């Protein structure tokens, strides 16, 4: 136990001491919930959303990994034809469990079953690519330290690494409002949603960089979490431009997580990465917070209460 604590203390010290060697901040884009993230505007299908996203990513020329819930291919069998298009475009696919359960709500045996049900599926799609990455559904790593460690042992046994998240602008929260406003053909509300979406994305840059500098005294290679929603597919060209205009350089997930900050996600024999909020408490620093848009988004194009 003492050795583990000492090793982790040395790891934290190394994370803080490694200077940035790039003039540009780096970011890896990851997209969750392939191939289905609902609800959708009327007439829009999961296949169309995937195709729109792939086209935007291919046109933007950025490396991306999408995390797959295999259950979506059972609900919408036609999406089995669109997932290979991700690979044909040079994009990677990773494991997001089969049915997207909270780890806290299931047993370790169920967790391993969820992981392994998607394994051969991804191996076929991966075709020799760098696909053994796992993204925890809901970013839930377990109800306690014992379950977290047990899950990490399962992942290590099967050769997986953890796809961490160090920046997000909660694009998933826009999904229902986007579907409602498009169903209502409310052009003013749609335009407002688009501006709110971009404002949230821009704010996330300052939040992520402020957090990294508070915790590590430098920029780290950031890992961005997005989702395969109809709105995110629509907005992706503007998102790519926004990050480029802000000076970001797009890298692969492997490149980003080669930084010492992410070592616990690669070497699962180590304790897991300390959550930002906990590390901030330990260092006695205050982290920047993103604006909570929940109330506004819930009200957008919502039916009036009777």
C-alpha positions, 0 to 999 in steps of 0.5 A: 500500500505504501509503495502504491501511495508513493508511486502515485505521489511521484506520478502527480509530481511528474504530471505537474513538472512536464512543460508543454513542448507545443506552442499550440494546445492539443486536443483529441476529439472523442464521440460517444454513443455510436450509432444511436443518440436520441431523440431525433428531429422528425424524419431524421434517422440515426444512419443519416446523423452518422453519415453527416458526422463522418462527412464533417470529420472527414472534411475537417481532416481530424483524427477522431475515435467514436465509442460504440454501444452495440445495443444501438445496432440491435435497435436500428439494424440499418446502422450496421451498414454505417459503422464501417463508414467510420473506419473507411473514413480513417476514424477509429472505433472504441468500446462504450459497453453494450447497453450503456449501464452505470457501472455503479448499478451493475456487478463486476461480472455484468461489467465484464459481460458488457465489455466482452459482448462488444469486443468481437464486434469491434475487433471485426470493425477495427481491422487492426486499428487502435481500438482497445479503448474503453469509455465509461458510460456516464463517466461512472467508474464505480460506486466505491474504490473497490468496484473501481479497482475491480473494473480496472482489473477487468479492463487490464485483463482484456488489454483495454485502456481508459479513454479519459475526459478532460473537456466537455461542453455537455453537447448531450444536453442540447439533444432534446431541445434540438429535436423539439425546436426542429419539430416545431419549425421554430427558426428563431429558437433553432438559431438561438440553440446554435448560438448557445451551443457555440458559446458553451463550446467556447466557454469550455475552452477557458474552463478546461485550460483554467483547470489544467493550469490550476492543477498542473501549471500548464496546458495538457493535451485535452480529451474532448467528449462529444456525442453522436447527436443530430445537433452535434453532427449539424454543428461539427464543422463550426466546432472544428473551426472554433477550435482551430480559430482558438489555436488548437492542434488536433491529435489522436487519443493515443497521442493525447494520453501519452502525456503523464497526466493520463498514465493511470488510464494507460497503466491500469495497475496504478490507482485511477487518476484523481478526479479534478475536484479532489485534486483541487481540494488537495492543492487548495485551488478553486476551479473554473465552472461552466455555466449551467444551461439546464433550465434554459434548454429544458424551456426551449420549445417546450409545450406550455403547462396546462 
